[in-house]
Amino acid sequence: MRIQDLVFDLLVEEVKNKKLFNFLLDKWYGNNPSEQQLKQCEEIIEDFNRIKDGLSIKKSQVRTFLTMFDGLHGSTKFDENNLKDITKYSFEQILALLHEYDEEGPNQEQETSVFAGSDKKSTPERLEASKELWMGDEHKIIDEGGFRVYFIPDQRVSMNFGYYEQYVAKSQASQQWCVTGRDSSDSRSNLWGSYRNRRTFYFVIDDSKDVSDKHHLGALQKTENDSPTGYRLTNVRNDGDHALTWEDIVRIYPQLAEHRDLIETVKYDEEGELENKDIVNRINETEGNKLEFRRMPRAYKKAYIERGSVISKSRSWESMDRTLRNLYILTTTDRNAKDRFQTYELMSEIRKNGNEYNLLKNRLTQVGLNGVADIYENLMKTEFDVARTSIDNKAIKMYKSRRTHKMGIYNSAVADWVNVNGNKYEPTYSESDTSLYIDDDGNMYVVETFTTGGQPDHTSFYCVYPIVETNEMASGHFIDAQTFEEVRKKIHPKDEGEEEDDVVKISNFDPETDVNIKETKKGL
């Protein structure tokens, strides 16, 4: 390559980078960004470029980010196809993504945004971010050019909008709305809970009106039993919650004329909407819940783990990076071990990674337990019921899940599901047939067939238990599909009748030679 071409390529790249930087500055900070914001923007771009090539939905950090911004609970849905395009991220989204790669992250009582911190005082950065909410797409339900309406889903969002609303109110020598208060030294108390149970809030901004106009910003409220007209409107001067008819409101904001159906009552969710500083204490594993573990920022997950809290779902484990998984294992004690690893689902997920499983075994041994054997023994007691015990080896039992009602064969001596000839008999089996069999000497057996797909195949297994008085617990012999084909030559269904005299009789069923699922093998 010629020197001139190299210089030209460098200049082109520099221009591209400068255009990108200016684009992101304008998108995230608006006009006249501060020196601190300029520096922050540079750092964000640098940090994003560091992780960009590795962004994949296979990464726990990315899975968490996409769950946080899945379009539920007022979040903006992020398209996973845009993961490597920094221009597609809002300011809140890019910070949330980067925090997932941050070992420390924000404080456990903070949000992953510029609004972070227990001290809610107004700063230039927060004011600018709040203004961006009033100008942006998040929570927006109506856009008529310079006229926009935002649905306010909870107290936290209301407070975040409040920095800019307070600024405009002060410019008109007025006090901010009580539902946007931050309980800080430079703001009033927040009364979201006092009003929200009877009103649904929508914040209105009309850029066709001057910033000095009292209706430039408005809090439009759909009311229930709190207004004879069904609506209230509080202007930015906060001179009263005026009960107005829809026609009165349209006279103030003509752009609303065709959008009455969008201003609707939303049922109040007190637990979900109120700002609670101890968010960690409210984290759960309920799928789709606003505070579901897998959708929480990394810092909250870390705090949750450090408190000794429990996870039980595979999707929760998948949402953690290696450091958090190791933390969960290494903070396990002899007192909480059985609670922390109480589901087969979680243990199966951990076993997928040999390093993590070995770390768990070593940790459990270190705290005085019998490795994972104690965990599985407890797991079998709490999640499964014993359906059959092997006559040939008491350590081998068929367990039935209380949750799925599926069966599997488990060997407690090695703390694992039995694996014979490449078939692992995990709790994914259902009983497909029960028949009475008899041998040539008249001994009778119940034969149960267990399959994963309904029809017997090479992965099936059988439980043969003799009908004798000494077998009160109905213990049985476990046999795989291949071996059972040979057993069928020695026993036959009871309804087939007696053998013909001229048919050569085959030796009777012999557990010593005819049962192959009975050995205790070393491992694990």
Secondary structure, 3 states (H helix, E strand, C coil): CCHHHHHHHHHHHHHHHHHHHHHHHHHHHCCCCCHHHHHHHHHHHHHHHHHHCCCCCCCHHHHHHHHHCCCCCCCCCCCHHHCCCHHHCCHHHHHHHHHHCCCCCCCCCCCCCCCCCCCCCCCHHHHHHHHHHHHCCCCEEEEECCEEEEECCCHHHHHHHHHHHHHHHHHCCCCCCHHHCCCCCCCCCCCHHHHHCCEEEEEEEECCCCCCCCCCEEEEEEECCCCCCCEEEEECCCCCCEECCHHHHHHHCHHHCCCHHHCCCCCCCHHHHCCCCCHHHHCECCCCCCCEHHHCCHHHHHHHHHCCCCCCCHHHHHCCCHHHHHHHHHCCCCCCHHHHCCCHHHHHHHHCCHHHHHHHHHHHHHCCCCHHHHHHHHHHHHHEEEEEEECCCCCEEEEEECCCCCEEEEECCCCEECEECCEECCCCEEEEEEEEEECCCCCEEEEEEEECCCCCCCCCEEEEEECCCCCCCCCEEEEEHHHHHHHCCCCEEHHHCCCCCCCCCCCCCCHHHHCCECCCCCCC
